Amino acid sequence: MDFDLSEEQELFVKGVRDFARGEIAPLCAQMDREGIVDASLLDKIKAQGFFGLTFPERYGGVGLGAHTYGLVIRELARVDAGIAIMIAVHNSVGSFPLLQYGSEELKESTIPRMAQGHLASFCVTEPGAGSDAAGLTTRAERTDAGYRITGEKIWVTNGYLAQYFVVTARTGEAGPRGISAFLVDRDTPGLQIGAKEQKMGLRSSDAVSLVLDGAEVPASRLIGSEGEGFRIAMSSLDGGRIGVAYQGLGIAQACLDSAARYALEREQFGARIAKLQAIQWMLAESAAELESASLLADKAAWLKDRGRPFGKEAAMAKLVCSETAGRIADRALQIHGGYGYSKDYDIERYYRDVRVLRIYEGTSEIQKLVIARKLLDEYGG
Ligand SMILES: Cc1cc2nc3c(=O)[nH]c(=O)nc-3n(C[C@H](O)[C@H](O)[C@H](O)COP(=O)(O)OP(=O)(O)OC[C@H]3O[C@@H](n4cnc5c(N)ncnc54)[C@H](O)[C@@H]3O)c2cc1C
């Protein structure tokens, strides 16, 4: 059940569900095998406006709020979690820094193009700086025309196809206050895009490394002010985490759907396995956990939509939805028995796809640090 949706929002979400089932589902196995999004599907996704879901209408976007957007990501992830994260990264961490902190000139010149499908990416992680994002070593030196950026980024989702790269780099002192954020164009001299990672899951989405070898970036591409980059990245991740939470809910729903259907078909000992209490318990636990995780994601989105602080709730939603989705995928595979271990069944893909949700946009351990910090603040700590 979805709370608080207008008829128009419900219709929008239903349209996405129909699109996912009609256009994405037939291509999932092929994209998983080949490790790339299907080109004709990408065109259809652009035509549907999915690359402007969260952008204001004045920039050619759809203007969805966090809750409706989350439900859209859930519907996409229910069919293909790789497509869901490609769209989610673009609509959140890849574009939010510009929408929230960019100059009007920068927004005018980039956001309408992004809404049309010029993909955006978010480049924070480095070989030596993952959870410790403030420990980055990429440097941006001032030049007469702007900045010269040198360093390496890894795990850049969408980077293989992206036109735009939001890059964090050090412009000042050690630590978070010395970091700035830049928008780097794909055709910037000195930007080299590496090969695609051979990932365990989410194979319809790409992730690449980047080498910035003295990449020349005009001063107009600084997002916000010098020294604001870490804050920009962290506040972008707050919103991004709500998307990851809904991505987890989508995969979990797909797992529950598959497990329940399979349990009703499969017979052992002369009866359907759905009759077995051991199987029913697994289904019941999964259904109850899915419902409670959903409420947490909805609350984080609800707060965001009302302009209220939501960072703690977003971290809680990301933590709980991703961990819950992992458990539900595990039970669903168990219900499938040996068939679940075969590529003939979608559950094998869901099981691989779900694993990374506990890692990206902050690991589960980092979510707990974020929650504890905010919680202790509330107690005056
Ligand atoms: C498929 C995929 C896509 C990604 N996409 C992007 C992207 O688009 N942009 C981007 O910038 N990054 C991206 N990432 C990177 C991702 O955000 C990092 O992998 C993640 O933040 C963890 O960093 P790390 O891998 O370096 O692990 P590490 O930070 O080295 O962590 C290793 C382990 O130590 C634990 N740990 C570390 N510090 C602490 C601590 N203080 N307390 C407790 N435990 C701790 C971690 O939880 C983890 O279990 C992506 C990663 C993957 C796998």
The ligand as a Gaussian input file, in Angstrom:
#p B3LYP/6-31G(d) Opt

LIG

0 1
 C       28.788000      -1.113000      -7.803000
 C       29.350000       0.081000      -7.093000
 C       29.011000       1.348000      -7.518000
 C       29.553000       2.469000      -6.903000
 N       29.238000       3.720000      -7.383000
 C       29.885000       4.809000      -6.878000
 C       29.704000       6.099000      -7.462000
 O       28.917000       6.282000      -8.405000
 N       30.439000       7.138000      -6.986000
 C       31.331000       6.986000      -5.944000
 O       31.958000       7.953000      -5.554000
 N       31.499000       5.774000      -5.355000
 C       30.821000       4.690000      -5.805000
 N       31.009000       3.445000      -5.236000
 C       31.968000       3.312000      -4.144000
 C       31.309000       3.042000      -2.791000
 O       30.623000       4.169000      -2.346000
 C       32.411000       2.569000      -1.832000
 O       32.759000       1.260000      -2.252000
 C       31.960000       2.579000      -0.383000
 O       31.789000       3.887000       0.086000
 C       32.948000       1.852000       0.532000
 O       34.252000       2.270000       0.307000
 P       35.414000       1.163000       0.073000
 O       34.913000       0.237000      -0.973000
 O       36.668000       1.878000      -0.169000
 O       35.478000       0.364000       1.426000
 P       36.317000       0.781000       2.743000
 O       35.997000       2.169000       3.113000
 O       37.739000       0.408000       2.552000
 O       35.650000      -0.181000       3.816000
 C       36.048000      -1.537000       4.000000
 C       35.277000      -2.076000       5.200000
 O       35.624000      -1.339000       6.382000
 C       34.460000      -0.799000       6.976000
 N       34.759000       0.507000       7.554000
 C       35.458000       1.523000       7.003000
 N       35.505000       2.566000       7.834000
 C       34.808000       2.226000       8.930000
 C       34.485000       2.883000      10.161000
 N       34.890000       4.142000      10.422000
 N       33.754000       2.201000      11.081000
 C       33.346000       0.940000      10.825000
 N       33.608000       0.268000       9.698000
 C       34.330000       0.899000       8.758000
 C       33.457000      -0.679000       5.841000
 O       32.121000      -0.616000       6.308000
 C       33.763000      -1.945000       5.045000
 O       33.121000      -3.029000       5.634000
 C       30.441000       2.312000      -5.812000
 C       30.763000       1.025000      -5.354000
 C       30.251000      -0.080000      -5.988000
 C       30.649000      -1.452000      -5.507000

